[in-house]
Amino acid sequence: MHEGKIHPITAATRDIADIFGRMGFSIEYGPELEDDWHNFTALNIPVDHPARDMQDTFWTKEDTPRVPRTHTTAVSIRCLEKMAKEGLTSYRAISPAKVFRNERTDLTHEAQFYQLDGFAVGPDVTLAHLKGTFETFFREFLGPEAKVRFRPSFFGFTEPSVEVDLWFQPEGKEGRWLEYCGAGMLHPNVIRNAGLDPEKVQGFAWGGGLERLIMIKSGVPDVRMFHNGDIRFVHGFSE
């Protein structure tokens, strides 16, 4: 019999957890079926925001609808609530887990995929710490030749906000910038919603596709290959 192999997403998650663990980040998890508060409202996403519409989000048909989480930033807000409840002054964590989006699939998009969200909160955290954290992570996970760029952007739960792009060049194909994640400094409303004082603590947060990191690292041309069940794809990776 052929020996089994762990899935590349599992292998990458272990590597990522090790890198961030050495930077002082814990690993946190939360429910896949979320309430409106943790998935949207607490993250400063208003009722009329397009992200709540059916073209982006699945909803249950319960009397009080819930949502298969659209991002693991929902785990981050739960951690901030825990921080407030326990009287902690600093907290940093990542959440590598599955999320769900009601969108059309293509080479870089899937209806269900894994997301790597994270945050660091404390009395003196700045955007420079976010940049330094990313530079350390990308250098270790993707290698010293990784190309990264930051672009100004807007997200309801961060201010200021940035888009983080990585250079993606599959073998035999033309290279291009691939959006990896949205990031920025946590909006004061988010900190306040968690029960913390934005005058005393601040922090950065980000959220991006885990499969996209593996695509960039290993030259995988299509994100759908991670979820099609073809065993040849799994055996094409070295652990």
N, C-alpha and C positions, 0 to 999 in steps of 0.2 A: 504494500500500500504506500501511496505517496504521503509524505509528511505534510501536516497542515501548516498554514502560515497565518499569522495575525494580519488583520486588514491594515492597509496603509494609514487609514484614519486613526486606528488604535495606536499604531507605532508613532505617528506624528504627535498624537496627544500626549504620549508618554515623554517624548523628547521635549515638547513645549512645557509640560509640567515641571520637568527637571530644570530647564533654563530659568523659568520664572521662579521656581522654588529657591534657586540660588540667589535670586534678587529679593527674597523675602515675601513672595506672594503665596498665599494659600490657595487651595482648590475648593471652590464652592459649587453646589448644585441646588436646583430648585425644581418645582413642579413643571411638567410640560404643558399642562392645561392651567392657564393663568386667569386671574380675575382682571377686570378692567383697570383697577387701581394700579397694580404692579406692572402691567404691560403698557399702559398708556398714561393715565392721569397723573400718577406720582412722578412720571418722567417728563412732565411739562408739555404733554401732547394734548392740546385742547379737543373738545368734543367735535368740532367741525374740521379737524385736520384730515387731509386725504388718506393718511395711513390707516385710518379706521375704516375706510370704505371696503366693500366686499372685493374689489379688484385686487386688494393687497392682503386681506386678512380673512381667515376662516372664523366663523362664530358658531357656537353651539345653539341649539334651539331650546334651551332651558328658560325658565321664567326669568332668571337673571343670567343672561348669556355670558359665557366664558369664551376664551380664545386660546387655541393652540399657540403658544407664545411665538411671537414674530421675531424676537431677539432675546438673547440671554442677558440683556441689560436689566430684564425683570429680576434676575438673580442679584444683580448689583444693588438695586434699590432695597431688596430684602436684607442684604448684608448691611446697608447703611442704617436701616431700621434696627437691626440687631446691635449695631455700633452705638446708636442713641440709647437703646434700652439698657445696655450693659455699661454705659458711661465710658466707652473707649475714646481715646483721643486720636488714634490713628488706625487705619485698616487698609490692607491691600490684598487683592484677590483676583483670580481669573476664573472664568466659567466656560470650559469647552464642552458644549452640549448641542443637542439637536434643536432646530427651530423650524417653523413652517410658514410658507408664504403662498398666497393664492395668486400665482403668476405663471406666465408662459415660460417653458423651459427652453434653453438654448445652450450654446457652448460654455457659457459662464454663469448660468442661472438654473436653479432647481426649485421645485415646490417644497421640498424638504432637504435640509442640508445641515451641516454642523457649523456653529459659529463660535469664535473665540472672543469673548468679552472680558474686559478687565477694568480695574479702577485702582487708584491709590488716593487716600484721603488722609489729611493731617493738618497741623497748624500752619505749615509753611511750604506746601506742595505747589509747584508752578508748572507752566507749560514747558519750560526747559527740562523738567524732570520727565515729562512725557517723551520728549525728543530723545533724551538720553536713554530711557528705557527701551524705546523702539530700536535705536541704533545698536544697543547691546544685543537685543533679541534677534534682530535680522542678521547681524554679523555671525551669531552663533548658529542659528537655524538654517539660514540660506547660504552662508559663507561670506568671506570678506569682500567678494566682488558684487554683493547685492546692491542694486541701485534703488534708491528711495527718494520720493519727492513729497512735499507737503503743499497743499493748495487751500486757500481760504474757502470756507463753506458755511452752511447753516444746518444745525440740528436743534430740535427743541430742547433737548436735555443738556446741551453744552453751550458755553459762551465764554471766550471765542471758540469757534469750531474750525476744524481742518479736515480735508480729505487726504488720505495717505495712499499713494500709488506706488506700485512696484513694477520694475521692468520685467516683462514676460516675453520670452522668445523660445517657443518650442522648436525642436530640431527640424530643420528644413522649412521653417516658416518665418515670415517677417515679424520682427519684434515690435512690441507696442507697450504702452503704459497700461497696466491693469489696476483698476480701483481695488484696493484691499479692504479699507475700513474707513469709517467715520470716527472722529475723535475730537477731543477738546477738553476745556475746563468745565467741570460740572456746574450747571446753571444754579444760581442761588436758590431758585424755587425748588429744585430737586433736593438740595441739601435740607431746605426747610421742610419739605414734604416728608422727609425721613425722620424728622424730629430733632435735627441738628441745627446749630447756629452758624449761618454762613459768615458771621463776623469772627468766629473762632476757628473754623475748619474750612478747608477748601481742597479741591483735588481734581485729578484728571480721570477721564474714562475713554474707552474705545470699544468698538465692536466690528468684527470683520469675519469673512468666510474662512473657515479652516481648510476646506478643500482647495481654495484658491492658493493658499500658502504651499500646499503640496504640489499643485499644478506648476507653480513657479519654480519650486525646488527641483522637481523631477521631470519637467517638460511634458506634463499630461495635457493634451490638447482640448479635452472635453470633460467638463465637470460631471456629466451624466455617467461617465464610466465608473465613478466611485459607487454607484448605486444600482447598476444593471445586473448584478449577480453573476457576472462572468468570472469564473475562477481563474482564468488565464490572466486577468488583470491583477489579481492579488499575487499570483506567483511571479509576476513581472517585476516585483519590488524586492529589494534586499532589505532584510530587517536591520 
